Amino acid sequence: MKTRILLAAAANAILLFAAQGALAGSLTDNTAGVKLLAGADVWSTPSNVPEGGGDSIGFGGNAGGFSYGLAGYYELRVIKLIGVEADLAYQHGSFHRNITYNDVYKYTETVTTNGWRLPILAKLNIPLALGRVWFGLGPEFTIAQSSSGKVEQTSGPTGQSASVSTRDVKPIFGTAGLGLVIEMPATGIEIPIELRVSKNLSQPDAYADRVSLTSANSYDVRAESSWVYRLGVGLGFSF
């Protein structure tokens, strides 16, 4: 009799566990995949620029350039509506500034960065007939970074040479995103298309905190963008 009771209790426990697993499976969805990234990096105009600094080399004004990258991503969704996505992205960024000095000499100064980033977005998903659209917000962490800088004279008589060095930093960004995901339920394939805008939350505003003069016509720059814009297109698999 006791054996029958134990067997019945065990069977009920197995059925309850299976039912809970099936319920959890019906409430959650998972997607993993990769994305190609392309966009722009922007250096904003610092505050308290020394007199004349905005008209000469030294990143005293705004700058921008083309950037690209590759990211792997994982997303967990609950009841189809609420989601969390984490990416591991390798991104190449750059910003350039063109300067005309004394209406004769023209220079282009450039800072280039390469780094690994970890964005984590909380997402609100809205189901559609062809898939879903989403809105997201969250932090983006820089894990590792390398950088370089250069100054090139592009026009005018041969002038004084200049050089720029860079300081590697690991800024934290605040990121907002908007996207469309095209779903193919029969195959589990998803095609994400998205736009993200990231603001650097760690970059100082004052010029003296961003740029320092190291010697005559040589200066050092914190290698970080003020704003990052990324268009992403990828391929994912739902499971």
Phi and psi restraints in degrees (value plus and minus 20) as a CYANA .aco file:
   2 LYS   PHI     -82.3   -42.3
   2 LYS   PSI     -57.0   -17.0
   3 THR   PHI     -83.0   -43.0
   3 THR   PSI     -63.0   -23.0
   4 ARG   PHI     -82.4   -42.4
   4 ARG   PSI     -60.9   -20.9
   5 ILE   PHI     -83.9   -43.9
   5 ILE   PSI     -63.3   -23.3
   6 LEU   PHI     -84.0   -44.0
   6 LEU   PSI     -62.6   -22.6
   7 LEU   PHI     -84.0   -44.0
   7 LEU   PSI     -61.5   -21.5
   8 ALA   PHI     -84.7   -44.7
   8 ALA   PSI     -61.9   -21.9
   9 ALA   PHI     -83.4   -43.4
   9 ALA   PSI     -61.8   -21.8
  10 ALA   PHI     -84.0   -44.0
  10 ALA   PSI     -62.1   -22.1
  11 ALA   PHI     -83.5   -43.5
  11 ALA   PSI     -62.5   -22.5
  12 ASN   PHI     -82.6   -42.6
  12 ASN   PSI     -59.4   -19.4
  13 ALA   PHI     -84.2   -44.2
  13 ALA   PSI     -61.4   -21.4
  14 ILE   PHI     -84.5   -44.5
  14 ILE   PSI     -63.5   -23.5
  15 LEU   PHI     -83.7   -43.7
  15 LEU   PSI     -60.6   -20.6
  16 LEU   PHI     -85.2   -45.2
  16 LEU   PSI     -62.4   -22.4
  17 PHE   PHI     -83.4   -43.4
  17 PHE   PSI     -61.9   -21.9
  18 ALA   PHI     -85.0   -45.0
  18 ALA   PSI     -59.5   -19.5
  19 ALA   PHI     -85.9   -45.9
  19 ALA   PSI     -60.8   -20.8
  20 GLN   PHI     -85.3   -45.3
  20 GLN   PSI     -59.0   -19.0
  21 GLY   PHI     -84.4   -44.4
  21 GLY   PSI     -60.9   -20.9
  22 ALA   PHI     -86.2   -46.2
  22 ALA   PSI     -58.8   -18.8
  23 LEU   PHI     -84.9   -44.9
  23 LEU   PSI     -64.6   -24.6
  24 ALA   PHI     -82.4   -42.4
  24 ALA   PSI     -60.2   -20.2
  25 GLY   PHI     -84.3   -44.3
  25 GLY   PSI     -53.8   -13.8
  26 SER   PHI     -96.4   -56.4
  26 SER   PSI     -38.4     1.6
  27 LEU   PHI    -113.5   -73.5
  27 LEU   PSI     -39.1     0.9
  28 THR   PHI    -140.1  -100.1
  28 THR   PSI     131.0   171.0
  29 ASP   PHI    -153.2  -113.2
  29 ASP   PSI     129.9   169.9
  30 ASN   PHI    -149.6  -109.6
  30 ASN   PSI     124.7   164.7
  31 THR   PHI    -159.2  -119.2
  31 THR   PSI     118.6   158.6
  32 ALA   PHI    -155.1  -115.1
  32 ALA   PSI     127.7   167.7
  33 GLY   PHI    -199.8  -159.8
  33 GLY   PSI    -182.9  -142.9
  34 VAL   PHI    -152.3  -112.3
  34 VAL   PSI     136.1   176.1
  35 LYS   PHI    -156.4  -116.4
  35 LYS   PSI     123.6   163.6
  36 LEU   PHI    -114.8   -74.8
  36 LEU   PSI     118.3   158.3
  37 LEU   PHI    -142.1  -102.1
  37 LEU   PSI     120.4   160.4
  38 ALA   PHI    -170.7  -130.7
  38 ALA   PSI     126.7   166.7
  39 GLY   PHI     153.4   193.4
  39 GLY   PSI    -158.6  -118.6
  40 ALA   PHI    -165.5  -125.5
  40 ALA   PSI     129.6   169.6
  41 ASP   PHI    -132.2   -92.2
  41 ASP   PSI     122.2   162.2
  42 VAL   PHI    -149.6  -109.6
  42 VAL   PSI     113.9   153.9
  43 TRP   PHI    -123.6   -83.6
  43 TRP   PSI      99.5   139.5
  44 SER   PHI    -102.4   -62.4
  44 SER   PSI     139.2   179.2
  45 THR   PHI     -87.8   -47.8
  45 THR   PSI     104.1   144.1
  46 PRO   PHI     -89.4   -49.4
  46 PRO   PSI     144.0   184.0
  47 SER   PHI    -110.2   -70.2
  47 SER   PSI     141.8   181.8
  48 ASN   PHI      36.4    76.4
  48 ASN   PSI      22.6    62.6
  49 VAL   PHI     -91.2   -51.2
  49 VAL   PSI     112.6   152.6
  50 PRO   PHI     -77.8   -37.8
  50 PRO   PSI     132.5   172.5
  51 GLU   PHI     -76.0   -36.0
  51 GLU   PSI     106.2   146.2
  52 GLY   PHI      65.7   105.7
  52 GLY   PSI     -31.0     9.0
  53 GLY   PHI     -86.7   -46.7
  53 GLY   PSI     -47.6    -7.6
  54 GLY   PHI     -94.1   -54.1
  54 GLY   PSI     -33.8     6.2
  55 ASP   PHI    -127.2   -87.2
  55 ASP   PSI     -10.0    30.0
  56 SER   PHI    -155.3  -115.3
  56 SER   PSI     155.1   195.1
  57 ILE   PHI     -83.9   -43.9
  57 ILE   PSI     135.9   175.9
  58 GLY   PHI     104.5   144.5
  58 GLY   PSI      -8.1    31.9
  59 PHE   PHI      34.2    74.2
  59 PHE   PSI      26.1    66.1
  60 GLY   PHI    -103.0   -63.0
  60 GLY   PSI     -22.0    18.0
  61 GLY   PHI    -153.5  -113.5
  61 GLY   PSI    -193.1  -153.1
  62 ASN   PHI     -96.2   -56.2
  62 ASN   PSI     136.8   176.8
  63 ALA   PHI    -169.7  -129.7
  63 ALA   PSI     140.6   180.6
  64 GLY   PHI    -181.0  -141.0
  64 GLY   PSI     143.3   183.3
  65 GLY   PHI    -189.2  -149.2
  65 GLY   PSI     145.9   185.9
  66 PHE   PHI     -95.9   -55.9
  66 PHE   PSI     124.0   164.0
  67 SER   PHI    -162.4  -122.4
  67 SER   PSI     143.5   183.5
  68 TYR   PHI    -176.6  -136.6
  68 TYR   PSI     150.7   190.7
  69 GLY   PHI    -197.3  -157.3
  69 GLY   PSI    -196.7  -156.7
  70 LEU   PHI    -161.8  -121.8
  70 LEU   PSI     117.8   157.8
  71 ALA   PHI    -157.9  -117.9
  71 ALA   PSI     120.4   160.4
  72 GLY   PHI    -118.6   -78.6
  72 GLY   PSI     125.4   165.4
  73 TYR   PHI    -162.1  -122.1
  73 TYR   PSI     135.3   175.3
  74 TYR   PHI    -156.7  -116.7
  74 TYR   PSI     115.6   155.6
  75 GLU   PHI    -151.3  -111.3
  75 GLU   PSI     116.0   156.0
  76 LEU   PHI    -134.3   -94.3
  76 LEU   PSI     107.6   147.6
  77 ARG   PHI    -138.9   -98.9
  77 ARG   PSI     122.7   162.7
  78 VAL   PHI    -137.8   -97.8
  78 VAL   PSI     110.4   150.4
  79 ILE   PHI      26.3    66.3
  79 ILE   PSI      15.7    55.7
  80 LYS   PHI      48.6    88.6
  80 LYS   PSI     -32.0     8.0
  81 LEU   PHI    -127.0   -87.0
  81 LEU   PSI     -64.6   -24.6
  82 ILE   PHI    -121.3   -81.3
  82 ILE   PSI     112.3   152.3
  83 GLY   PHI    -161.3  -121.3
  83 GLY   PSI     142.3   182.3
  84 VAL   PHI    -153.9  -113.9
  84 VAL   PSI     108.6   148.6
  85 GLU   PHI    -141.9  -101.9
  85 GLU   PSI     114.9   154.9
  86 ALA   PHI    -142.4  -102.4
  86 ALA   PSI     113.8   153.8
  87 ASP   PHI    -140.0  -100.0
  87 ASP   PSI     134.1   174.1
  88 LEU   PHI    -141.9  -101.9
  88 LEU   PSI      89.3   129.3
  89 ALA   PHI    -141.7  -101.7
  89 ALA   PSI     118.1   158.1
  90 TYR   PHI    -124.1   -84.1
  90 TYR   PSI     103.9   143.9
  91 GLN   PHI    -149.5  -109.5
  91 GLN   PSI     116.5   156.5
  92 HIS   PHI    -125.1   -85.1
  92 HIS   PSI     103.0   143.0
  93 GLY   PHI    -145.7  -105.7
  93 GLY   PSI     135.8   175.8
  94 SER   PHI    -177.7  -137.7
  94 SER   PSI     131.4   171.4
  95 PHE   PHI    -162.4  -122.4
  95 PHE   PSI     122.8   162.8
  96 HIS   PHI    -146.7  -106.7
  96 HIS   PSI     129.7   169.7
  97 ARG   PHI    -157.4  -117.4
  97 ARG   PSI     105.6   145.6
  98 ASN   PHI    -117.5   -77.5
  98 ASN   PSI     112.2   152.2
  99 ILE   PHI    -149.3  -109.3
  99 ILE   PSI     117.2   157.2
 100 THR   PHI    -132.6   -92.6
 100 THR   PSI      98.9   138.9
 101 TYR   PHI    -128.0   -88.0
 101 TYR   PSI     105.5   145.5
 102 ASN   PHI      37.0    77.0
 102 ASN   PSI       8.0    48.0
 103 ASP   PHI      40.1    80.1
 103 ASP   PSI      -4.0    36.0
 104 VAL   PHI    -148.8  -108.8
 104 VAL   PSI     -73.1   -33.1
 105 TYR   PHI    -110.0   -70.0
 105 TYR   PSI     112.7   152.7
 106 LYS   PHI    -140.2  -100.2
 106 LYS   PSI     113.0   153.0
 107 TYR   PHI    -149.9  -109.9
 107 TYR   PSI     134.9   174.9
 108 THR   PHI    -144.9  -104.9
 108 THR   PSI     101.3   141.3
 109 GLU   PHI    -127.6   -87.6
 109 GLU   PSI     120.9   160.9
 110 THR   PHI    -157.8  -117.8
 110 THR   PSI     119.3   159.3
 111 VAL   PHI    -143.9  -103.9
 111 VAL   PSI     113.0   153.0
 112 THR   PHI    -142.0  -102.0
 112 THR   PSI     117.2   157.2
 113 THR   PHI    -147.3  -107.3
 113 THR   PSI     128.0   168.0
 114 ASN   PHI    -153.3  -113.3
 114 ASN   PSI     108.7   148.7
 115 GLY   PHI    -180.4  -140.4
 115 GLY   PSI     142.9   182.9
 116 TRP   PHI    -119.3   -79.3
 116 TRP   PSI     114.7   154.7
 117 ARG   PHI    -150.6  -110.6
 117 ARG   PSI     131.5   171.5
 118 LEU   PHI    -147.1  -107.1
 118 LEU   PSI      71.0   111.0
 119 PRO   PHI    -104.3   -64.3
 119 PRO   PSI     121.0   161.0
 120 ILE   PHI    -148.9  -108.9
 120 ILE   PSI      96.2   136.2
 121 LEU   PHI    -135.7   -95.7
 121 LEU   PSI     113.1   153.1
 122 ALA   PHI    -106.2   -66.2
 122 ALA   PSI     112.2   152.2
 123 LYS   PHI    -147.3  -107.3
 123 LYS   PSI     123.4   163.4
 124 LEU   PHI    -129.5   -89.5
 124 LEU   PSI      99.3   139.3
 125 ASN   PHI    -122.3   -82.3
 125 ASN   PSI     119.1   159.1
 126 ILE   PHI    -140.3  -100.3
 126 ILE   PSI      90.8   130.8
 127 PRO   PHI     -84.6   -44.6
 127 PRO   PSI     122.0   162.0
 128 LEU   PHI    -149.0  -109.0
 128 LEU   PSI     152.3   192.3
 129 ALA   PHI     -82.4   -42.4
 129 ALA   PSI     -57.9   -17.9
 130 LEU   PHI    -114.8   -74.8
 130 LEU   PSI     -22.8    17.2
 131 GLY   PHI     139.6   179.6
 131 GLY   PSI    -136.8   -96.8
 132 ARG   PHI    -180.6  -140.6
 132 ARG   PSI     134.1   174.1
 133 VAL   PHI    -131.9   -91.9
 133 VAL   PSI     136.7   176.7
 134 TRP   PHI    -164.7  -124.7
 134 TRP   PSI     135.0   175.0
 135 PHE   PHI    -143.7  -103.7
 135 PHE   PSI     116.2   156.2
 136 GLY   PHI    -160.0  -120.0
 136 GLY   PSI     138.0   178.0
 137 LEU   PHI    -173.8  -133.8
 137 LEU   PSI     118.4   158.4
 138 GLY   PHI     152.3   192.3
 138 GLY   PSI    -199.1  -159.1
 139 PRO   PHI    -105.5   -65.5
 139 PRO   PSI     136.9   176.9
 140 GLU   PHI    -151.9  -111.9
 140 GLU   PSI      97.6   137.6
 141 PHE   PHI    -120.4   -80.4
 141 PHE   PSI     119.0   159.0
 142 THR   PHI    -110.2   -70.2
 142 THR   PSI     101.1   141.1
 143 ILE   PHI    -109.1   -69.1
 143 ILE   PSI     -65.2   -25.2
 144 ALA   PHI    -171.1  -131.1
 144 ALA   PSI     130.9   170.9
 145 GLN   PHI    -173.3  -133.3
 145 GLN   PSI     125.8   165.8
 146 SER   PHI    -148.1  -108.1
 146 SER   PSI     138.4   178.4
 147 SER   PHI    -174.0  -134.0
 147 SER   PSI     146.2   186.2
 148 SER   PHI    -176.1  -136.1
 148 SER   PSI     142.6   182.6
 149 GLY   PHI    -163.3  -123.3
 149 GLY   PSI     138.6   178.6
 150 LYS   PHI    -177.2  -137.2
 150 LYS   PSI     137.2   177.2
 151 VAL   PHI    -148.4  -108.4
 151 VAL   PSI     108.2   148.2
 152 GLU   PHI    -144.2  -104.2
 152 GLU   PSI     114.2   154.2
 153 GLN   PHI    -104.5   -64.5
 153 GLN   PSI     105.3   145.3
 154 THR   PHI    -127.2   -87.2
 154 THR   PSI     -33.6     6.4
 155 SER   PHI    -182.7  -142.7
 155 SER   PSI     138.3   178.3
 156 GLY   PHI      75.6   115.6
 156 GLY   PSI     150.2   190.2
 157 PRO   PHI     -79.1   -39.1
 157 PRO   PSI     135.2   175.2
 158 THR   PHI     -78.4   -38.4
 158 THR   PSI      99.1   139.1
 159 GLY   PHI    -127.5   -87.5
 159 GLY   PSI    -185.3  -145.3
 160 GLN   PHI     -92.0   -52.0
 160 GLN   PSI     116.8   156.8
 161 SER   PHI     -95.1   -55.1
 161 SER   PSI     133.8   173.8
 162 ALA   PHI    -158.7  -118.7
 162 ALA   PSI     138.0   178.0
 163 SER   PHI    -162.8  -122.8
 163 SER   PSI     135.1   175.1
 164 VAL   PHI    -154.1  -114.1
 164 VAL   PSI     114.6   154.6
 165 SER   PHI    -130.7   -90.7
 165 SER   PSI     145.0   185.0
 166 THR   PHI    -148.5  -108.5
 166 THR   PSI     132.3   172.3
 167 ARG   PHI    -130.2   -90.2
 167 ARG   PSI     102.6   142.6
 168 ASP   PHI     -94.0   -54.0
 168 ASP   PSI     111.9   151.9
 169 VAL   PHI    -152.5  -112.5
 169 VAL   PSI     148.9   188.9
 170 LYS   PHI    -145.3  -105.3
 170 LYS   PSI      55.3    95.3
 171 PRO   PHI     -90.2   -50.2
 171 PRO   PSI     137.1   177.1
 172 ILE   PHI    -128.1   -88.1
 172 ILE   PSI     112.2   152.2
 173 PHE   PHI    -130.3   -90.3
 173 PHE   PSI     131.6   171.6
 174 GLY   PHI    -120.5   -80.5
 174 GLY   PSI     104.5   144.5
 175 THR   PHI    -138.7   -98.7
 175 THR   PSI     115.4   155.4
 176 ALA   PHI    -140.7  -100.7
 176 ALA   PSI     122.4   162.4
 177 GLY   PHI    -160.3  -120.3
 177 GLY   PSI     136.0   176.0
 178 LEU   PHI    -159.7  -119.7
 178 LEU   PSI     112.5   152.5
 179 GLY   PHI    -171.7  -131.7
 179 GLY   PSI     144.2   184.2
 180 LEU   PHI    -145.1  -105.1
 180 LEU   PSI     112.7   152.7
 181 VAL   PHI    -138.3   -98.3
 181 VAL   PSI      99.8   139.8
 182 ILE   PHI    -110.5   -70.5
 182 ILE   PSI     101.9   141.9
 183 GLU   PHI    -124.0   -84.0
 183 GLU   PSI     122.5   162.5
 184 MET   PHI    -143.3  -103.3
 184 MET   PSI      63.6   103.6
 185 PRO   PHI     -76.6   -36.6
 185 PRO   PSI     -53.6   -13.6
 186 ALA   PHI     -85.5   -45.5
 186 ALA   PSI     -48.4    -8.4
 187 THR   PHI    -130.2   -90.2
 187 THR   PSI     -35.9     4.1
 188 GLY   PHI      61.6   101.6
 188 GLY   PSI     -18.4    21.6
 189 ILE   PHI    -100.3   -60.3
 189 ILE   PSI     119.7   159.7
 190 GLU   PHI    -150.0  -110.0
 190 GLU   PSI     125.2   165.2
 191 ILE   PHI    -139.6   -99.6
 191 ILE   PSI      83.4   123.4
 192 PRO   PHI    -106.7   -66.7
 192 PRO   PSI     117.8   157.8
 193 ILE   PHI    -150.5  -110.5
 193 ILE   PSI     107.1   147.1
 194 GLU   PHI    -170.1  -130.1
 194 GLU   PSI     141.1   181.1
 195 LEU   PHI    -150.9  -110.9
 195 LEU   PSI     109.1   149.1
 196 ARG   PHI    -144.1  -104.1
 196 ARG   PSI     123.4   163.4
 197 VAL   PHI    -144.5  -104.5
 197 VAL   PSI     106.3   146.3
 198 SER   PHI    -143.7  -103.7
 198 SER   PSI     111.6   151.6
 199 LYS   PHI    -127.3   -87.3
 199 LYS   PSI     111.8   151.8
 200 ASN   PHI     -91.1   -51.1
 200 ASN   PSI      97.9   137.9
 201 LEU   PHI    -112.8   -72.8
 201 LEU   PSI     -27.6    12.4
 202 SER   PHI    -125.6   -85.6
 202 SER   PSI     -33.1     6.9
 203 GLN   PHI     -94.5   -54.5
 203 GLN   PSI     108.7   148.7
 204 PRO   PHI     -88.5   -48.5
 204 PRO   PSI     136.1   176.1
 205 ASP   PHI    -110.1   -70.1
 205 ASP   PSI     -54.1   -14.1
 206 ALA   PHI     -93.0   -53.0
 206 ALA   PSI     121.8   161.8
 207 TYR   PHI     -79.0   -39.0
 207 TYR   PSI     -63.5   -23.5
 208 ALA   PHI     -83.8   -43.8
 208 ALA   PSI     -43.5    -3.5
 209 ASP   PHI    -106.3   -66.3
 209 ASP   PSI     -34.9     5.1
 210 ARG   PHI    -119.4   -79.4
 210 ARG   PSI     -57.8   -17.8
 211 VAL   PHI    -149.5  -109.5
 211 VAL   PSI     116.4   156.4
 212 SER   PHI    -152.7  -112.7
 212 SER   PSI     118.7   158.7
 213 LEU   PHI     -99.5   -59.5
 213 LEU   PSI     105.6   145.6
 214 THR   PHI    -118.9   -78.9
 214 THR   PSI     -51.1   -11.1
 215 SER   PHI    -185.5  -145.5
 215 SER   PSI    -199.0  -159.0
 216 ALA   PHI     -78.8   -38.8
 216 ALA   PSI     104.1   144.1
 217 ASN   PHI      42.9    82.9
 217 ASN   PSI       0.5    40.5
 218 SER   PHI    -151.9  -111.9
 218 SER   PSI     119.7   159.7
 219 TYR   PHI    -169.5  -129.5
 219 TYR   PSI     143.5   183.5
 220 ASP   PHI    -142.4  -102.4
 220 ASP   PSI     116.6   156.6
 221 VAL   PHI    -145.5  -105.5
 221 VAL   PSI     116.8   156.8
 222 ARG   PHI     -85.7   -45.7
 222 ARG   PSI      99.8   139.8
 223 ALA   PHI    -105.6   -65.6
 223 ALA   PSI      63.9   103.9
 224 GLU   PHI    -174.8  -134.8
 224 GLU   PSI     121.4   161.4
 225 SER   PHI    -103.0   -63.0
 225 SER   PSI     130.6   170.6
 226 SER   PHI    -101.7   -61.7
 226 SER   PSI     -58.6   -18.6
 227 TRP   PHI    -155.3  -115.3
 227 TRP   PSI     125.3   165.3
 228 VAL   PHI    -149.6  -109.6
 228 VAL   PSI     108.8   148.8
 229 TYR   PHI    -138.0   -98.0
 229 TYR   PSI     108.7   148.7
 230 ARG   PHI    -155.1  -115.1
 230 ARG   PSI     108.4   148.4
 231 LEU   PHI    -120.2   -80.2
 231 LEU   PSI     108.2   148.2
 232 GLY   PHI    -142.8  -102.8
 232 GLY   PSI     120.8   160.8
 233 VAL   PHI    -156.8  -116.8
 233 VAL   PSI     114.0   154.0
 234 GLY   PHI    -170.3  -130.3
 234 GLY   PSI    -186.3  -146.3
 235 LEU   PHI    -161.0  -121.0
 235 LEU   PSI     105.4   145.4
 236 GLY   PHI    -151.1  -111.1
 236 GLY   PSI     147.6   187.6
 237 PHE   PHI    -151.0  -111.0
 237 PHE   PSI     105.7   145.7
 238 SER   PHI    -109.1   -69.1
 238 SER   PSI     120.5   160.5
